C-alpha cells in the first residue's frame, strides 16, 4: 500500500487547484476518498463565490435546457451551504467559506428559471422555514405569489452567520438590524459590500463593527437610498469610528453624497488607504483636494456622475491642488478617471514624475486635440505601463496630433492591453499597423479606424500572446485575409476571441463564409468570432428596400 500524503500537502495541492479555478478537479478529489475530501471541500467552498455556476453562468446565449441545468446546479450550491449551517450535511461546508455573497443568492431566487422542481427541492426539508412568500395583485386583478426575497435572505443570513467562523467578506442588501446582530459573530470580518449604505445611519452599526470586527478594512457601497439625512456627515462619522490607519479600500459605485466631511475623515487613514474609488457630483468634485493627506494610494478611480465641470477652467485652484496631491502618491499604480473633463490635464504632469510608475491608466471623456502634452507624456511611462484605455472625441484633430499620439503609443512596448475607443475614427491602417508592430506583448486589443483592411489583420496575427481583439471601426476584411490571419496564430493565442463590430456592407462576408472562418478559428486555437454588419444609425433596421 502506497504511503498517504500528509494533510498539509493535500491542502497545498487543493489550494493551487482553487487558485486555478479547477472546480471539477476539486470535486473529483472530494469524491476520491474521505482523507482527500476535507482538503478538497475546504478549498472548493472557500472559492465557491468564483464558481462558474454563480449568476446562472456567464453566457446568456445558451439553450434553455442548458440554462435550466446551470440554475439547478447554482441552487444546489447555495442549498448545500445553508443546509450545512443546519447540521444537515455530511461535512460542515459553511465553516470553510470566507466570502458570503448575498447578491448572488438574490439573483438566484429572482431568476426566471428558479421555479417548479428547482424551487421545491431548494426549500425542502429543514430549508422549508425559509420559504417566505408575498401576494401580488396586478392591475388586471390577477393575484400571484412571489418569493419575499429580502426577508428570506435575512433569515438565511441569521442562521448561516452563526456557523461561519472564517468569514471575511459579506456582500448584498444588508439590513440595519442584521448588521447589528451578525457583527459579534464575525471577528474575522474584513470587508462589506453594501447595496445600500442607509444602515450606516444607525450608530449601533458603527459601534458593533468597531467593537467586534477589529480587522475590518474595506467598504463598498452601491447606493444610499435615504435622502432625508446628511449622508456625508453620517458616512464620515462611520469612518471616524474605525480604528485610525486601518482602512485599506473605500468604494462608492454611485454618487452617495460623499463630500468634504468624508474626505477629511479619510485622512485619518492616510497611511493605510491603498485603494480609493469614488463617484462624485458637481457639488462634491471641488472638495477632492481635501484628500491630500492620502498619499499611500496604489489605486485611484474618480467618476464624475455629472461630467459637466472642467476644473482647469472653472476652479483652477482645486485643479492645481489635485495635481499637487497626486504627485505625492509615489506608490500609485492604477489610475482611472471617468467623465472627468480635466482628467488628461491632471494626469499629464503625473506621467512625468520619475517616482510614479503606473501599470494601468484609464481615461475617457477627453478631447485628444487639446492634449498633446498628455500624449507626449505617455511615453515617459513606457517601462511600467501594462494597461491603457483612452476614450474621447477626436473632433478637430489634425495630422500632427495623430502622429504625436501614434508615436507615443509605439513606445509603450510593455503594454498587455490597449483600448482605443475614439469617436470619429482618425486612425488609418498605416497608423494601426505601426502601433501594433511595436507592441509585441499585447494580450487584449480594442481599436477603431477608417476602413480597417487585411493589412491590420496581418499585423495582429503576429501578436504571439493575443487572446482578444475587437475592431470597432468600419472594416473591409476579406475571407482570404481572415484565413491568413488565423493561419498565423499559435499556441499563445489559444481561446482567441475576435470581434468585428462594423463590417462594411459593400464587402460583407456571406453567412457561409463567416461559418467557414468560425470553424477554422475553432480548429486552430479554439477561438470565437463575432461578426456584425455595420448599420446606418439613421436608417431603421426594419426599413426594407420596398420602402
C-alpha positions in Angstrom: 0.0 0.0 0.0 1.5 3.4 -1.0 2.0 5.8 1.8 -0.6 8.6 2.2 0.4 12.1 1.6 0.4 14.4 4.7 -2.7 16.6 5.1 -0.7 19.8 4.7 0.5 18.6 1.2 -3.1 17.7 0.2 -4.2 21.2 1.4 -1.5 22.8 -0.7 -2.5 20.8 -3.8 -6.1 21.7 -3.3 -5.3 25.4 -2.7 -3.5 25.5 -6.0 -6.4 23.9 -7.8 -8.7 26.5 -6.3 -6.4 29.3 -7.4 -6.6 27.9 -10.9 -10.5 27.6 -10.5 -10.3 23.9 -11.3 -13.6 23.2 -9.6 -14.3 19.9 -11.5 -11.0 18.6 -10.4 -11.6 19.6 -6.8 -15.0 17.9 -6.9 -13.3 14.7 -8.2 -10.8 14.9 -5.4 -13.5 15.2 -2.8 -15.1 12.0 -4.2 -11.9 10.1 -4.3 -11.5 9.3 -0.6 -12.6 10.6 2.8 -9.0 11.7 3.5 -9.0 13.8 0.4 -12.5 15.0 0.9 -11.8 17.5 3.7 -8.9 19.5 2.0 -10.8 19.3 -1.4 -14.1 20.5 0.1 -12.4 23.2 2.2 -10.9 24.9 -0.8 -13.9 24.1 -3.1 -16.2 26.0 -0.7 -13.6 28.6 0.2 -13.7 29.5 -3.5 -17.4 28.9 -4.1 -18.0 32.6 -4.9 -15.9 32.1 -8.0 -17.7 29.0 -9.3 -18.9 29.2 -12.9 -22.5 28.5 -12.0 -22.7 31.7 -9.9 -25.1 34.2 -11.5 -26.5 31.5 -13.7 -23.4 31.3 -15.8 -21.7 34.0 -18.0 -23.1 33.0 -21.3 -26.7 34.4 -21.9 -26.9 32.8 -25.4 -27.1 29.2 -24.2 -30.0 26.9 -25.0 -32.9 27.0 -22.4 -32.1 23.4 -21.3 -28.5 24.4 -20.5 -29.7 27.4 -18.6 -32.1 25.4 -16.5 -29.3 22.9 -15.7 -27.0 25.7 -14.6 -29.7 27.2 -12.4 -30.2 23.8 -10.8 -26.5 23.4 -10.0 -26.5 27.0 -8.8 -29.3 26.3 -6.4 -27.6 23.1 -5.2 -24.5 25.1 -4.3 -26.5 27.5 -2.2 -28.6 24.8 -0.6 -25.6 22.9 0.5 -24.2 25.9 2.2 -27.4 26.7 4.0 -28.2 23.1 4.9 -24.7 22.7 6.4 -25.5 25.6 8.8 -28.5 23.5 10.0 -26.2 20.4 10.5 -28.0 18.7 7.6 -24.9 17.7 5.5 -22.1 15.2 5.8 -19.5 18.0 6.0 -19.7 21.5 7.6 -19.4 23.4 4.3 -20.3 26.8 5.8 -17.4 26.6 8.1 -15.0 26.7 5.2 -16.3 29.8 3.5 -14.6 33.2 3.7 -17.0 35.1 1.4 -20.8 35.3 1.6 -22.3 37.0 -1.4 -26.0 37.5 -0.8 -26.2 39.4 -4.1 -25.7 36.1 -5.8 -28.4 34.4 -3.7 -30.8 37.3 -4.5 -30.1 36.7 -8.2 -30.8 33.0 -7.8 -34.1 33.5 -6.0 -35.1 36.1 -8.6 -34.1 34.1 -11.7 -36.8 33.2 -14.2 -35.6 29.5 -14.1 -35.8 29.3 -10.3 -39.2 27.6 -10.3 -41.1 24.3 -10.2 -39.0 21.4 -9.1 -35.9 23.5 -8.5 -37.7 25.7 -6.0 -39.4 22.8 -4.4 -36.1 20.9 -3.9 -34.4 24.1 -2.6 -36.9 24.7 0.1 -37.4 21.0 1.0 -36.8 19.6 4.5 -35.2 21.9 7.0 -35.0 24.7 4.5 -38.8 25.0 4.4 -38.6 27.6 7.2 -37.1 30.0 4.7 -39.9 29.6 2.1 -41.5 33.1 2.6 -43.9 34.5 0.1 -46.0 37.6 -0.5 -49.2 38.1 -2.5 -49.1 40.5 -5.5 -52.2 41.8 -7.2 -51.8 43.1 -10.8 -54.0 45.9 -12.1 -56.0 43.3 -14.0 -57.0 41.8 -10.7 -54.9 38.6 -11.1 -53.2 37.5 -7.9 -49.9 35.7 -7.8 -47.5 34.5 -5.1 -43.9 35.6 -5.2 -40.9 34.8 -3.1 -40.3 37.5 -0.5 -36.6 37.6 -1.2 -35.2 40.2 1.2 -36.7 38.6 4.3 -35.6 35.2 3.0 -32.0 36.3 2.7 -32.2 38.0 6.1 -33.4 34.7 7.7 -30.8 32.7 5.9 -28.1 35.1 6.9 -29.2 34.9 10.5 -28.6 31.2 10.6 -25.5 30.9 8.3 -23.5 33.6 10.1 -23.7 31.6 13.3 -21.6 28.9 11.6 -19.0 30.8 9.5 -16.0 31.5 11.8 -13.7 32.1 8.9 -16.0 34.7 7.2 -14.1 37.7 5.9 -16.5 39.4 3.5 -20.3 39.8 3.2 -22.0 41.3 0.1 -25.6 42.2 -0.6 -28.6 44.2 0.5 -27.7 44.2 4.2 -30.3 45.4 6.7 -29.5 47.5 9.7 -30.7 45.1 12.4 -28.9 42.2 10.6 -25.5 44.0 10.7 -26.0 44.7 14.4 -26.9 41.1 15.2 -24.2 39.5 12.9 -21.2 41.6 13.8 -20.5 39.9 17.2 -20.2 36.6 15.4 -17.7 37.7 12.8 -14.4 38.5 14.5 -12.5 38.0 11.2 -14.8 40.3 9.1 -12.6 42.5 6.8 -15.0 43.7 4.1 -18.6 44.8 3.5 -20.0 45.3 0.0 -23.3 47.0 0.6 -26.1 47.5 -2.0 -27.5 50.3 0.2 -25.4 52.4 2.6 -28.5 53.5 4.6 -27.7 51.2 7.6 -24.7 53.3 8.2 -27.0 56.0 9.5 -27.5 53.9 12.7 -24.8 54.5 15.2 -25.4 51.0 16.6 -24.0 49.7 13.4 -20.9 51.9 13.9 -20.3 50.6 17.4 -21.0 46.9 16.5 -18.4 46.9 13.8 -15.9 48.9 15.8 -16.2 46.6 18.9 -16.5 43.2 17.2 -14.7 43.4 13.9 -11.1 44.6 14.6 -9.8 43.5 11.2 -12.4 45.5 9.2 -10.6 47.4 6.4 -12.8 47.5 3.3 -16.1 49.1 2.4 -18.0 49.3 -0.9 -21.4 51.0 -1.3 -23.5 50.8 -4.4 -26.2 53.4 -3.5 -27.6 55.3 -0.5 -31.4 55.4 -0.8 -32.2 57.6 2.3 -32.3 61.2 1.2 -33.7 62.7 4.4 -30.3 62.8 6.2 -26.9 64.4 5.8 -25.3 61.4 4.1 -21.8 63.0 4.0 -21.9 63.6 7.8 -23.2 60.1 8.6 -20.6 58.4 6.3 -17.8 60.5 7.8 -19.0 59.6 11.3 -18.8 55.9 10.5 -15.3 56.3 9.1 -14.4 58.1 12.2 -15.3 55.1 14.4 -13.0 52.8 12.5 -9.6 52.4 14.1 -7.2 55.0 12.6 -4.8 53.9 9.9 -6.8 50.6 9.3 -9.0 51.2 6.2 -7.4 49.9 3.0 -10.2 50.3 0.5 -13.3 52.6 0.1 -15.6 52.4 -2.9 -18.7 54.4 -3.8 -20.2 53.0 -7.1 -22.8 55.7 -7.4 -22.9 59.2 -6.0 -24.0 58.7 -2.4 -23.4 62.2 -1.2 -19.8 61.9 0.0 -18.2 65.3 0.3 -15.9 67.4 2.4 -16.5 65.7 5.7 -16.0 62.2 4.3 -12.8 63.3 2.5 -11.4 64.9 5.7 -12.3 61.7 7.7 -10.4 59.6 5.2 -7.2 61.5 6.1 -7.3 59.5 9.4 -6.4 56.5 7.2 -3.8 58.3 5.1 -1.1 55.6 5.7 -3.3 52.5 5.3 -5.7 53.6 2.5 -4.4 51.9 -0.7 -7.5 51.7 -3.0 -9.9 54.6 -3.3 -12.8 54.6 -5.8 -15.2 57.5 -5.6 -18.2 58.6 -7.6 -18.7 62.4 -7.1 -21.1 65.1 -8.2 -20.8 68.7 -9.2 -21.3 69.7 -5.6 -18.5 67.4 -4.2 -16.0 67.4 -7.0 -14.4 70.7 -5.8 -13.7 69.1 -2.4 -11.5 66.3 -3.8 -8.3 68.1 -2.9 -9.2 67.7 0.8 -7.9 64.1 0.3 -4.3 65.5 0.0 -3.2 63.6 3.1 -3.9 60.2 1.4 -0.6 59.7 -0.3 -0.2 56.0 0.2 -2.7 55.2 -2.6 -1.8 52.5 -5.0 -5.1 52.7 -6.9 -7.4 55.6 -7.6 -10.7 55.8 -9.5 -12.7 59.0 -9.8 -16.0 59.2 -11.6 -17.8 62.5 -12.1 -21.5 61.5 -12.2 -22.5 64.7 -14.0 -19.5 65.2 -16.3 -20.1 68.9 -16.7 -17.4 70.7 -14.8 -13.9 71.5 -16.2 -11.9 72.0 -13.1 -8.9 73.5 -15.0 -11.1 76.3 -16.5 -13.6 76.9 -13.7 -11.8 76.1 -10.5 -8.1 76.3 -11.3 -7.0 76.3 -7.6 -8.7 73.0 -7.0 -7.2 71.7 -10.2 -3.7 72.6 -9.1 -4.3 71.2 -5.6 -5.3 67.8 -7.1 -2.2 67.7 -9.2 -0.1 68.6 -6.2 -1.8 65.8 -4.1 -1.4 63.1 -6.7 2.2 64.0 -7.4 2.9 62.9 -3.8 1.4 59.5 -4.4 4.6 57.8 -5.4 3.1 54.3 -4.9 0.3 54.9 -7.4 0.0 52.1 -9.9 -3.6 52.1 -11.1 -5.4 55.4 -12.1 -8.8 55.7 -13.7 -10.9 58.8 -14.4 -14.5 58.6 -15.8 -16.4 61.6 -17.2 -13.9 63.9 -15.5 -13.3 66.6 -18.2 -9.9 67.7 -16.8 -8.6 64.2 -16.4 -5.9 64.3 -19.1 -4.6 67.6 -17.9 -4.4 66.3 -14.3 -2.6 63.1 -15.4 -0.1 64.7 -17.8 2.3 66.1 -15.0 1.9 62.9 -13.1 3.2 60.9 -16.0 6.4 62.9 -16.0 7.2 62.1 -12.3 10.0 59.6 -12.0 8.7 58.3 -8.7 5.3 57.3 -10.2 5.3 54.0 -12.1 1.8 53.5 -13.5 0.7 50.0 -14.6 -2.9 50.8 -15.5 -4.3 54.1 -16.9 -7.9 54.7 -18.0 -9.3 58.0 -19.2 -12.5 58.8 -21.0 -14.4 61.9 -22.0 -11.4 63.9 -23.0 -10.6 65.9 -26.2 -7.4 64.5 -27.8 -6.9 67.6 -29.9 -6.3 69.6 -26.7 -4.0 67.2 -25.0 -0.7 66.9 -27.0 1.3 67.3 -23.7 -0.6 64.3 -22.2 0.0 62.2 -25.3 3.7 63.0 -25.3 3.9 62.3 -21.5 2.6 58.8 -22.0 5.9 57.7 -23.4 7.5 58.5 -20.0 5.7 55.5 -18.5 6.9 53.1 -21.2 8.8 50.8 -18.7 5.8 50.2 -16.3 2.5 50.7 -18.2 0.7 47.5 -18.9 -2.9 48.6 -19.5 -4.0 51.7 -21.3 -7.6 52.7 -22.2 -8.3 56.0 -23.9 -11.8 57.2 -24.9 -12.6 60.6 -26.3 -13.9 62.7 -29.2 -11.3 63.2 -31.9 -13.1 66.1 -33.5 -10.6 68.8 -34.5 -7.6 66.5 -34.6 -5.0 67.3 -37.3 -2.3 65.1 -38.8 0.3 66.4 -36.3 -2.0 65.5 -33.4 -2.5 62.0 -34.7 1.3 61.5 -35.3 2.1 62.5 -31.8 -0.4 60.1 -30.3 0.8 57.2 -32.6 4.5 57.9 -31.8 3.8 57.8 -28.0 1.7 54.6 -28.3 4.5 52.9 -30.3 6.9 53.4 -27.3 4.7 51.6 -24.8 6.3 48.3 -25.6 5.3 46.6 -22.3 1.6 47.0 -22.9 -0.6 43.9 -22.4 -3.9 45.6 -23.0 -4.7 48.6 -25.3 -8.2 50.0 -25.8 -8.6 53.0 -28.1 -12.3 54.0 -28.1 -12.2 57.1 -30.2 -15.4 58.7 -31.5 -15.0 59.7 -35.2 -12.2 57.3 -36.3 -9.0 59.0 -37.2 -6.6 56.1 -37.4 -5.7 54.7 -40.9 -4.3 51.3 -41.5 -0.8 52.6 -41.5 -1.2 54.1 -38.0 -2.7 50.9 -36.6 0.0 48.7 -38.2 2.7 50.9 -36.9 1.3 50.8 -33.3 0.7 47.0 -33.3 4.1 46.1 -34.8 5.7 47.9 -31.8 3.6 46.2 -29.1 4.6 42.5 -29.2 3.3 41.7 -25.7 -0.3 42.6 -26.3 -2.9 40.2 -24.9 -6.0 42.3 -25.4 -6.6 44.9 -28.2 -9.6 47.1 -29.0 -9.2 49.6 -31.8 -11.2 51.7 -34.2 -10.1 53.1 -37.6 -11.0 54.3 -41.0 -11.9 51.4 -43.2 -9.7 48.7 -41.5 -8.4 46.3 -44.1 -6.5 43.0 -44.2 -3.1 44.6 -43.6 -4.2 45.3 -40.0 -5.2 41.7 -39.6 -1.8 40.6 -40.8 -0.1 42.8 -38.1 -2.5 41.5 -35.4 -1.7 37.9 -36.4 1.9 38.4 -35.4 1.0 39.1 -31.8 2.0 35.8 -30.1 0.2 36.3 -26.8 -3.0 37.9 -28.0 -6.2 36.4 -26.6 -8.8 39.0 -27.6 -9.1 41.6 -30.4 -12.0 43.9 -31.3 -12.3 46.1 -34.4 -14.9 48.8 -33.7 -14.3 50.9 -36.9 -15.8 50.1 -40.3 -13.8 47.1 -41.5 -13.3 45.6 -45.0 -11.8 42.3 -44.2 -11.8 39.6 -46.9 -12.3 35.9 -46.4 -8.7 35.3 -47.5 -7.4 37.9 -45.1 -9.2 36.3 -42.2 -7.9 32.8 -43.2 -4.3 34.1 -43.4 -4.7 35.8 -40.0 -5.9 32.5 -38.5 -3.0 30.6 -40.1 -0.6 32.9 -38.3 -2.0 32.1 -34.8 0.0 29.9 -32.5 -0.1 28.2 -29.0 -0.1 31.6 -27.3 -3.4 32.6 -28.9 -5.5 29.7 -27.5 -9.1 30.7 -26.9 -8.7 33.8 -29.1 -11.8 36.0 -29.3 -12.3 38.0 -32.5 -14.9 40.8 -32.6 -15.7 42.6 -35.9 -18.3 45.2 -34.8 -18.9 47.2 -38.0 -18.3 45.1 -41.2 -18.7 47.2 -44.3 -21.9 46.2 -46.2 -20.1 46.5 -49.5 -17.5 43.9 -48.6 -19.8 41.8 -46.3 -19.0 38.1 -45.9 -21.8 35.7 -46.6 -23.2 33.6 -43.9 -21.4 30.5 -45.3 -18.1 32.4 -45.4 -18.5 33.5 -41.8 -19.3 30.0 -40.8 -16.1 28.7 -42.5 -14.0 31.3 -40.8 -15.5 30.5 -37.4 -14.8 26.7 -38.0 -11.2 27.5 -38.9 -10.7 29.7 -35.8 -12.1 27.0 -33.6 -10.0 24.3 -35.1 -6.7 26.3 -34.9 -7.0 27.9 -31.4 -10.4 27.0 -30.0 -11.4 30.6 -30.6 -14.7 32.5 -31.3 -15.7 35.0 -33.9 -18.4 37.7 -33.6 -19.1 39.3 -36.9 -21.6 42.2 -37.0 -22.5 44.2 -40.1 -22.4 48.0 -39.9 -25.8 49.6 -39.8 -26.5 53.2 -40.7 -27.8 54.8 -37.4 -30.1 57.0 -39.5 -31.9 54.0 -41.1 -34.2 51.8 -39.1 -33.2 48.1 -39.1 -36.8 47.3 -40.0 -36.7 49.5 -43.1 -36.6 47.4 -46.3 -35.8 48.2 -49.9 -39.5 48.3 -50.8 -39.9 51.3 -48.5 
